[in-house]
């Protein structure tokens, strides 16, 4: 329950095709997020554009 004690935000991030799964932890380097680890909640891939969209819990 301690994990849910803290405030968490959900972000949608588009990146070049990645091999990640729901439940994985990714490190995000972005000026708005200050280099944080985030939990992947959802992944959708676009093979035609070569990108992946991640919903992450920061």
N, C-alpha and C positions, 0 to 999 in steps of 0.2 A: 503494500500500500504506500510505502514511502515514495515510490516512483510517481504516483499520482498526486502527491502532496504539492508538487511544484507546478507553477503555471507553465503550460506548454502551448505552442502555436503550431498550426498545421500550415505548411508551405507547399506549393506546387512548383516544381523545378524541372525545366527542360534541359536535357544534356545530350551529348552524342551517345549513341547506343552503348548501353552498359549491361553487364551481366550481374544484375542484382535481383533479389527476391524479397517478397514481403517478409518482414521480420529481421532483415539484415540491418546493420548499422553502417552508415556512410559518413564521411567527413566532408563538410561543406565549407568551401572557402569563398566567401562573398562579403563585400564591405558592410552590408546590412546585418550579417549574421556573425561576424567576428570569428570565423574558423571554429565551427561547432560540430559535434557529432549528432547525428539525427537518426531516428528509427524510421525505416521505410514502411509506410502503411499501404501503398498501392503502386503498381507499376503498369504503365501502358507503353507499348512500343509501336513505332511507325517505321516499318521496314522501307517504305518508299522515300521517306525523308532521312532515314538513318538516325533518328533521335529516339530517346526514351523520355517519358514524362514520369516523374516521381512525385508522390505525395508523401511528405515526410513530417514527422513529429519532432519539433525542435524544443 
